[in-house]
Amino acid sequence: MKRLLFSIPFSFYSMVGLSQVTTLPNSIGIGQTINAAIPLHINKPGEVARFQGASPYVTFYDALNFKGYIQVIGDHLEIGSKNNHNIDFYTNNLPQFRIDGTSGQITAFQKINANNGIRLSGPLQAENESVGPAGSVLVSRGNATPAWEEQKVGFRVISPITALPNNSETEISTYHFPTFNDGGGFNNTTGVFTAPSSGVYLFNVKYKINPTETPLDDFKAMIRLIKNSLGNMQYNGDFKTFDNYATSVETNFLIKLVQNDAVKFSFFQVSPYALSLNVVAEVSGFKVY
């Protein structure tokens, strides 16, 4: 009995439709027009591939190194990398978005448009993972990196009784512990206020003068604001002393400071009696904006 030999060509048409499968030594093509240089080329409209089953996945290797995978797990599609490899998203041959394979931190190489807002569950951080103090705000620096600014800036201090010589300018450098010192700008051991952020500041300076044994008048006074070791603003006035209650000399200074400007205050008094005066200084200040 003769055997009948059948030859099955590598290219064939299915009984349904016009789908064509072409097998070549190094590639498989599915469709009417395929590129033989591509190992698997599917040329067909509509759905071209389906991976179906319990948690199906596709893996990616570089030689024997497992690089990453795409997998359906439960109710989500998981795209993952292995061995600390980054996951990058590219457009126009440029990286636009990266998930670091080691730390998990996300880097966006372009601006992010969040039309429905951004919800944060952790601390807000600036460059170099700087976390701003509670109550501070992240302020734009134009083209430079944004920086934290402490917005709650203010202090109030009172000095011990200090003797001020006649015809002499005196800087009071020692104060009691501040009543409050929001922003930490005032140093009670030096009497210097250092601006923690740039802005407009208002200072109130009062020198309460202890009573003298007899009423005296014609005292001249000068209160100076010294910025960065240079006299910047001053108040000139007259005052009298009394034998039954204290008097005071007081003024306000409104000044614009840049971050780290150092401010301190001095008092000058002169009288025809060549007297030293005992005073208590009260100084307060706050950032207006």
C-alpha positions in Angstrom: 0.0 0.0 0.0 1.4 3.3 -1.0 1.7 6.0 1.5 0.5 9.5 0.5 2.8 12.3 1.6 1.3 15.7 2.1 3.4 18.9 2.1 2.2 21.7 4.5 3.4 25.1 3.3 4.7 27.6 5.9 2.1 30.1 4.6 -1.5 29.3 4.7 -4.9 30.9 4.9 -7.4 29.9 7.6 -10.7 28.6 6.7 -12.3 31.6 8.4 -11.4 35.1 7.1 -8.1 36.0 5.5 -5.7 35.7 8.5 -2.3 34.6 7.4 0.6 33.1 9.4 4.1 33.2 8.0 6.9 31.3 9.7 10.5 32.0 8.8 13.7 30.7 10.3 13.9 33.7 12.7 10.5 35.2 12.8 6.7 34.6 12.8 4.3 37.0 11.1 0.6 37.2 11.5 -1.2 39.3 8.9 -1.2 40.1 5.2 1.9 42.3 5.3 4.6 41.6 7.8 8.2 42.5 8.4 10.5 39.5 8.3 13.1 41.3 10.4 10.8 41.4 13.4 10.8 38.1 15.4 7.0 38.4 16.0 5.0 40.8 13.8 1.2 41.0 14.1 -0.5 43.1 11.5 -4.2 43.1 12.2 -6.8 45.7 13.2 -8.4 45.4 16.5 -7.3 43.2 19.4 -4.0 41.6 18.4 -3.0 39.7 21.5 -4.5 38.4 24.7 -3.0 36.9 27.8 -5.7 35.1 29.7 -5.6 33.0 32.9 -5.0 33.3 36.6 -2.7 36.3 37.1 -1.1 36.2 33.6 2.1 38.0 33.1 4.8 38.9 30.6 8.5 39.0 31.7 11.5 40.9 30.3 15.1 39.6 30.5 18.4 40.9 29.4 20.3 37.7 28.7 19.8 35.9 32.0 19.0 39.0 34.0 15.3 39.5 35.0 14.6 43.1 34.4 10.8 43.5 34.8 7.3 42.3 34.1 3.7 43.3 33.4 1.1 41.3 35.3 -2.6 41.3 36.2 -3.0 40.6 39.9 -6.4 40.6 41.4 -8.0 43.9 40.6 -5.0 45.8 39.3 -2.4 45.8 36.5 1.1 45.7 37.9 4.1 47.1 36.1 7.3 46.2 38.0 11.0 46.1 37.8 13.4 43.7 39.4 16.9 44.0 40.9 16.6 47.8 41.8 16.1 48.8 38.1 14.3 52.2 37.5 11.0 52.4 35.7 11.1 55.2 33.2 8.4 56.7 31.0 9.6 58.3 27.8 8.2 60.5 25.1 10.0 61.9 22.0 13.0 59.8 23.1 13.4 61.7 26.3 12.7 60.6 29.9 9.7 62.4 31.3 9.0 60.4 34.5 11.0 58.1 36.6 10.4 55.8 39.6 13.7 55.0 41.3 14.3 51.3 41.6 16.0 51.6 45.0 14.3 54.3 46.9 11.0 54.4 45.1 11.2 58.2 44.8 9.5 59.7 41.8 11.2 62.3 39.5 9.2 64.3 37.0 11.4 65.9 34.4 8.7 68.3 33.3 6.0 70.2 35.2 3.0 68.3 36.6 -0.5 69.5 35.8 -2.9 68.4 38.6 -6.3 69.8 37.6 -8.0 68.2 40.6 -5.4 69.3 43.2 -2.7 67.4 45.1 -3.3 65.4 48.3 -0.4 64.9 50.6 -0.3 62.4 53.5 3.3 63.1 54.4 5.5 66.2 55.0 5.9 68.7 52.2 9.6 68.9 51.2 11.8 71.2 49.2 15.1 70.4 47.5 17.5 68.1 49.3 14.5 66.7 51.3 14.3 69.8 53.4 11.1 69.8 55.6 9.9 73.2 56.6 9.1 74.1 60.2 5.5 73.9 61.2 3.6 77.0 60.0 6.3 78.0 57.4 5.5 78.4 53.7 7.3 77.4 50.6 8.1 80.7 48.8 9.0 81.2 45.2 12.5 82.6 44.5 11.8 83.4 40.8 14.1 81.3 38.7 15.9 79.9 41.8 14.8 76.9 43.9 11.9 77.6 46.2 12.7 77.9 49.9 11.0 77.7 53.2 10.1 80.9 55.0 8.9 81.1 58.6 5.9 83.3 58.5 5.2 83.4 62.3 8.0 85.8 63.3 7.8 88.0 66.4 9.3 88.5 69.8 9.0 90.6 73.0 11.9 91.0 75.6 12.6 93.0 78.7 16.0 93.9 80.0 17.3 94.1 83.6 17.8 97.6 85.1 20.7 99.1 83.3 22.7 102.3 84.1 23.0 104.6 81.1 25.8 107.2 81.5 25.2 110.8 80.6 26.2 111.9 77.1 26.9 108.4 76.0 25.3 105.9 73.6 24.6 102.5 75.1 23.6 99.2 73.4 21.8 97.0 75.8 22.9 93.5 75.0 21.5 91.4 77.9 17.8 90.7 78.2 15.7 88.4 80.3 14.3 85.3 78.6 11.9 86.4 75.8 8.2 86.5 76.6 7.9 84.8 73.2 10.4 84.4 70.3 8.5 83.0 67.3 10.9 82.1 64.5 13.9 82.2 66.9 15.2 85.4 65.6 16.0 87.2 68.8 19.2 86.4 70.9 18.6 87.5 74.5 22.3 87.2 75.3 23.5 89.6 72.6 20.4 91.8 72.1 20.5 91.1 68.3 17.5 90.2 66.2 18.4 88.2 63.0 15.7 88.2 60.4 14.8 84.6 59.6 13.3 85.6 56.3 13.1 88.7 54.0 10.2 91.1 54.5 8.9 94.3 56.2 9.4 94.4 60.0 7.9 96.6 62.7 9.9 97.2 65.9 8.7 98.9 69.1 11.4 100.2 71.4 10.7 101.6 74.8 13.1 102.8 77.5 11.4 103.1 80.9 13.4 105.5 83.0 13.3 105.1 86.8 12.3 108.2 88.9 15.0 110.6 90.0 15.1 112.1 93.5 13.8 115.4 92.2 11.9 116.3 89.0 14.3 117.2 86.2 13.7 118.3 82.7 15.6 119.2 79.5 16.9 115.6 78.8 17.7 114.8 75.2 17.3 111.3 74.0 18.1 109.4 70.9 17.0 105.8 70.0 18.8 104.2 67.1 18.2 101.1 65.1 21.5 99.6 64.0 21.4 97.2 61.0 24.4 95.0 60.2 26.6 97.1 62.6 25.6 100.4 60.9 23.2 103.1 62.1 20.1 102.9 59.9 17.2 104.8 61.6 16.9 106.9 64.7 14.4 108.8 66.8 15.3 112.1 68.6 13.2 113.5 71.4 13.0 115.2 74.8 11.9 113.9 78.1 11.7 114.7 81.8 12.1 112.7 85.0 9.8 112.7 88.0 10.1 112.0 91.6 7.0 109.9 92.0 6.7 107.7 88.9 8.7 106.5 86.0 8.7 108.1 82.5 9.5 106.5 79.2 10.9 107.2 75.8 9.3 105.2 73.0 9.3 104.9 69.2 8.5 102.5 66.4 10.7 101.5 63.4 9.3 100.2 60.2 12.1 98.7 58.0 12.6 96.3 55.2 15.0 93.5 55.9 16.5 90.6 53.9 17.1 87.2 55.4 19.9 87.2 58.0 20.0 91.0 58.4 21.1 91.7 62.0 19.3 94.4 64.0 20.0 95.9 67.5 19.1 99.1 69.3 20.9 101.8 71.3 19.9 104.6 73.6 21.6 107.9 74.0 20.8 110.5 76.7 22.3 113.8 77.7 21.2 116.3 80.3 22.5 119.5 81.9 22.7 117.6 85.1 25.3 115.0 83.9 23.3 112.2 85.5 23.4 108.5 84.8 19.9 107.1 84.4 18.6 103.7 85.3 16.4 102.2 82.6 14.6 99.1 81.7 14.3 98.4 77.9 11.3 96.8 76.4 11.7 95.7 72.8 9.2 93.9 70.6 9.0 93.3 66.9 7.2 91.2 64.2 7.2 90.6 60.5 4.4 92.5 58.8 4.7 90.7 55.5 
